[in-house]
């Protein structure tokens, strides 16, 4: 049996599991208000202002459990996927996080809640270096940013639908069963993944000869000889690796500031309940989905037109930054919830326009045997930046003043883009190989 466009089937499964990934990670944020009450995590005799501040602090602590595990797993998962391959790697990651999310229904206090979210973070980080590695295997270089953008769109779609789906499941079944049902989706996904993704494009029995040739001939790293997997030490000795590491350290917190805190922001500033959050919080991620596809399409089209990879990637970063920066500054000063949400859609659109191209740098710089490790290092650096940012959010927003929150995001954007220009030099696969 031969399947036309097999690479798109593989990518479609990765997009689908990314949607599931965001359903799992957003269960806690959307139902936090109810979970805090039912588990009696906060004394009831506090004033509304004290209760709100304590709720934000506890939420940030739980999120730290998740993010620390997520950061460690980014680095380890990259190496794991390089060693055992993307087929087994995804299966391990998804099974772990699906079980962890379902088991959150058994939480009885802050400790058990933190434990299950730690397990969730260990599993959920894997697909990010894994997707970068899989796209490097299954796509020619000119299509990789688009593939990465579609992967990012999966995160956006998951973020769009998670408030609505989780709110509906919560109303119908309660918070405990919602964790079980959402977690079970990941276990179901593993079945078609193992069936369809049998081998890489070089040896897959279902791929057509035409598609195999198209993929392999469009991969510049396939022409390299004596290719070997580089160690973390070797990667860290290369200046250009820091364009990914530092670029993501500064930029990724912008995304997570909204993923982690948007429901809390709507509750704190506009007093939204779970139903209102579910009906509203999805809109910014519609902008993110558009930015994911547009950013990948833009740079891929430039390469097809004869522009260099260097020009295509860097110009995409500048455009994304131009969208993000003024939107962040404007959101800091608006008082209308719908205008704020519209501006957030622009912020996340610009972010995704950038980030797909930054993530693709790992496969622009290195070959398949090292892509996972490099992507994992970038993901770990991103997580460190997120953790540092998250620690300050409860204090930056004390008293319901969220202006410093948005100003912090605005400061991170130019720092990220400048670091990529400073450390990246010319983006070209063969040049990096020679240096290392």
DAGI-V953038 format. One record per residue. N is the residue number from 1. RES is the residue in one small letter. PHI is phi in whole degrees, 0 to 359 (none if undefined). D_FIRST is the distance of its C-alpha to the first C-alpha in Angstrom with 2 decimals. Layout:
BEGIN
n->(N/N)
res->(RES/RES)
phi->(PHI/PHI)
d_first->(D_FIRST/D_FIRST)
END
This chain:
BEGIN
n->(1/2/3/4/5/6/7/8/9/10/11/12/13/14/15/16/17/18/19/20/21/22/23/24/25/26/27/28/29/30/31/32/33/34/35/36/37/38/39/40/41/42/43/44/45/46/47/48/49/50/51/52/53/54/55/56/57/58/59/60/61/62/63/64/65/66/67/68/69/70/71/72/73/74/75/76/77/78/79/80/81/82/83/84/85/86/87/88/89/90/91/92/93/94/95/96/97/98/99/100/101/102/103/104/105/106/107/108/109/110/111/112/113/114/115/116/117/118/119/120/121/122/123/124/125/126/127/128/129/130/131/132/133/134/135/136/137/138/139/140/141/142/143/144/145/146/147/148/149/150/151/152/153/154/155/156/157/158/159/160/161/162/163/164/165/166/167/168/169/170/171/172/173/174/175/176/177/178/179/180/181/182/183/184/185/186/187/188/189/190/191/192/193/194/195/196/197/198/199/200/201/202/203/204/205/206/207/208/209/210/211/212/213/214/215/216/217/218/219/220/221/222/223/224/225/226/227/228/229/230/231/232/233/234/235/236/237/238/239/240/241/242/243/244/245/246/247/248/249/250/251/252/253/254/255/256/257/258/259/260/261/262/263/264/265/266/267/268/269/270/271/272/273/274/275/276/277/278/279/280/281/282/283/284/285/286/287/288/289/290/291/292/293/294/295/296/297/298/299/300/301/302/303/304/305/306/307/308/309/310/311/312/313/314/315/316/317/318/319/320/321/322/323/324/325/326/327/328/329/330/331/332/333/334/335/336/337/338/339/340/341/342/343/344/345/346/347/348/349/350/351/352/353/354/355/356/357/358/359/360/361/362/363/364/365/366/367/368/369/370/371/372/373/374/375/376/377/378/379/380/381/382/383/384/385/386/387/388/389/390/391/392/393/394/395/396/397/398/399/400/401/402/403/404/405/406/407/408/409/410/411/412/413/414/415/416/417/418/419/420/421/422/423/424/425/426/427/428/429/430/431/432/433/434/435/436)
res->(x/x/x/x/x/x/x/x/x/x/x/x/x/x/x/x/x/x/x/x/x/x/x/x/x/x/x/x/x/x/x/x/x/x/x/x/x/x/x/x/x/x/x/x/x/x/x/x/x/x/x/x/x/x/x/x/x/x/x/x/x/x/x/x/x/x/x/x/x/x/x/x/x/x/x/x/x/x/x/x/x/x/x/x/x/x/x/x/x/x/x/x/x/x/x/x/x/x/x/x/x/x/x/x/x/x/x/x/x/x/x/x/x/x/x/x/x/x/x/x/x/x/x/x/x/x/x/x/x/x/x/x/x/x/x/x/x/x/x/x/x/x/x/x/x/x/x/x/x/x/x/x/x/x/x/x/x/x/x/x/x/x/x/x/x/x/x/x/x/x/x/x/x/x/x/x/x/x/x/x/x/x/x/x/x/x/x/x/x/x/x/x/x/x/x/x/x/x/x/x/x/x/x/x/x/x/x/x/x/x/x/x/x/x/x/x/x/x/x/x/x/x/x/x/x/x/x/x/x/x/x/x/x/x/x/x/x/x/x/x/x/x/x/x/x/x/x/x/x/x/x/x/x/x/x/x/x/x/x/x/x/x/x/x/x/x/x/x/x/x/x/x/x/x/x/x/x/x/x/x/x/x/x/x/x/x/x/x/x/x/x/x/x/x/x/x/x/x/x/x/x/x/x/x/x/x/x/x/x/x/x/x/x/x/x/x/x/x/x/x/x/x/x/x/x/x/x/x/x/x/x/x/x/x/x/x/x/x/x/x/x/x/x/x/x/x/x/x/x/x/x/x/x/x/x/x/x/x/x/x/x/x/x/x/x/x/x/x/x/x/x/x/x/x/x/x/x/x/x/x/x/x/x/x/x/x/x/x/x/x/x/x/x/x/x/x/x/x/x/x/x/x/x/x/x/x/x/x/x/x/x/x/x/x/x/x/x/x/x/x/x/x/x/x/x/x/x/x/x/x/x/x/x/x/x/x)
phi->(none/245/240/289/64/300/299/285/294/298/296/300/294/293/299/299/288/290/300/297/306/285/297/295/287/269/302/293/298/287/260/304/303/287/296/304/291/289/269/53/281/231/303/279/272/281/291/304/292/293/298/297/295/295/298/295/294/297/298/295/295/298/293/294/304/298/288/298/297/297/294/299/292/304/291/289/294/302/294/298/294/296/276/258/93/288/300/288/300/298/299/295/299/292/299/297/287/296/295/298/292/298/288/299/296/269/299/237/187/297/296/292/297/297/296/292/288/296/298/299/297/299/278/288/287/306/299/287/294/296/293/300/292/297/295/293/283/260/229/293/303/291/254/291/294/295/300/293/294/294/300/297/296/299/298/293/297/300/290/294/276/298/299/290/296/293/298/294/296/298/297/280/235/90/289/293/293/299/300/295/293/293/298/296/299/296/296/294/295/302/298/295/300/291/286/279/269/289/212/287/298/293/239/294/289/266/282/282/298/297/291/300/296/300/292/291/287/264/250/299/291/291/270/281/253/55/289/217/287/270/281/301/298/294/296/286/279/268/306/290/300/286/295/283/298/282/302/283/304/276/274/303/303/299/295/291/301/271/301/279/245/301/299/292/299/295/289/287/270/248/59/288/268/300/296/294/298/299/274/239/290/282/297/303/280/294/298/298/297/298/296/300/290/295/296/291/296/300/291/297/293/299/295/296/279/105/288/287/300/302/295/296/293/290/293/296/297/295/297/300/295/296/286/291/301/294/292/297/296/292/297/298/243/278/240/266/299/285/292/298/293/296/294/297/298/292/301/287/297/296/301/291/301/281/293/299/286/294/297/290/303/301/274/287/273/229/273/302/285/235/301/299/296/293/297/294/297/298/295/294/299/300/293/300/299/295/300/299/296/298/298/271/302/302/272/294/256/302/77/78/267/261/301/299/301/286/293/299/301/296/289/286/298/295/297/294/297/297/293/291/295/290/268/286/58/275/277/201/302/297/299/294/299/295/291/272)
d_first->(0.00/3.81/6.72/10.09/13.01/11.54/15.14/16.54/14.58/15.98/19.33/19.37/19.31/22.10/24.03/23.78/25.14/27.81/28.95/29.23/31.04/33.69/34.12/34.97/37.33/39.19/40.04/43.19/44.52/44.24/45.76/48.18/51.25/50.65/49.65/52.81/54.91/53.41/53.42/56.94/56.14/59.04/62.64/63.42/66.92/65.79/66.51/63.62/63.67/63.71/60.97/58.73/59.39/58.80/55.53/54.29/55.41/53.68/50.47/50.60/51.16/48.12/46.04/47.34/45.91/42.49/42.85/44.22/41.31/38.92/40.53/40.46/36.82/35.86/37.23/35.96/32.48/32.03/32.83/30.77/27.58/28.34/28.73/25.99/23.42/22.45/19.97/22.84/25.48/24.40/24.05/27.59/29.12/27.84/28.79/32.23/33.05/31.83/34.10/36.90/36.92/36.90/39.73/41.84/42.88/44.99/46.97/50.72/52.20/51.84/50.94/48.09/46.80/46.84/45.11/42.12/41.82/41.96/38.95/37.19/37.98/36.68/33.24/33.06/33.77/30.64/28.20/30.52/30.30/26.77/25.62/27.48/25.82/22.28/23.01/24.41/21.25/18.76/21.03/23.28/26.94/27.65/25.23/26.20/29.23/27.32/24.71/27.73/29.43/26.65/26.79/30.55/30.11/28.44/31.71/33.66/31.78/32.35/35.98/36.27/35.09/36.48/40.12/39.38/36.98/39.16/42.31/40.98/39.80/43.16/45.11/43.19/42.87/45.04/44.29/43.36/40.63/39.29/38.61/36.81/34.58/33.63/33.02/30.71/28.24/27.31/26.57/24.18/22.33/21.66/19.23/16.40/17.29/16.69/13.34/11.88/14.01/13.10/14.48/16.00/14.60/15.79/13.74/10.82/7.64/5.66/8.54/9.28/12.27/14.48/14.21/14.69/17.69/19.04/19.14/20.64/23.10/24.38/25.37/28.95/29.04/26.40/29.23/31.61/32.62/33.81/32.25/33.22/33.31/36.66/38.92/40.43/43.68/42.22/40.63/43.96/45.84/43.97/45.82/42.77/41.14/43.97/42.89/40.00/42.12/45.18/43.44/41.49/44.58/46.41/43.77/41.68/44.77/44.89/41.61/42.58/46.03/44.49/41.71/44.32/47.42/46.69/47.11/50.25/51.56/51.23/52.99/55.69/56.59/55.83/56.06/52.68/51.62/48.07/47.35/48.71/46.73/43.54/44.26/45.24/43.65/40.21/41.45/41.81/38.14/37.24/38.93/37.01/33.65/34.81/36.05/32.81/30.76/33.71/34.46/31.00/30.74/34.25/33.90/30.48/31.98/35.01/32.98/31.10/34.61/35.74/37.58/37.50/35.61/39.10/40.32/37.27/37.32/41.10/41.66/39.21/41.32/44.50/43.27/42.11/45.48/47.38/45.69/46.26/49.80/51.87/49.91/50.72/54.35/54.63/53.11/55.82/58.48/57.16/58.38/56.27/53.20/51.07/52.02/51.25/47.79/47.15/48.23/46.00/43.04/44.09/44.56/41.07/39.62/41.37/40.38/36.64/37.07/38.46/36.64/33.08/34.48/36.52/33.61/31.64/34.55/33.31/30.32/32.64/35.07/33.04/29.90/27.01/29.00/31.83/30.44/30.26/33.80/35.22/33.65/35.02/38.48/38.45/37.47/40.23/42.77/41.72/42.29/45.71/46.64/45.54/47.53/50.64/50.33/49.75/52.85/55.02/53.68/55.86/58.92/58.05/57.72/60.80/62.74/59.86/60.17/56.67/57.85/57.61/54.02/52.95/55.22/53.57/50.15/51.65/53.05/49.72/47.90/49.96/50.12/46.33/45.93/48.95/47.63/44.36/46.39/48.87/46.58/43.45/44.98/42.54/38.91/37.17/34.72/36.26/39.78/39.10/37.57/40.71/42.96/41.39)
END
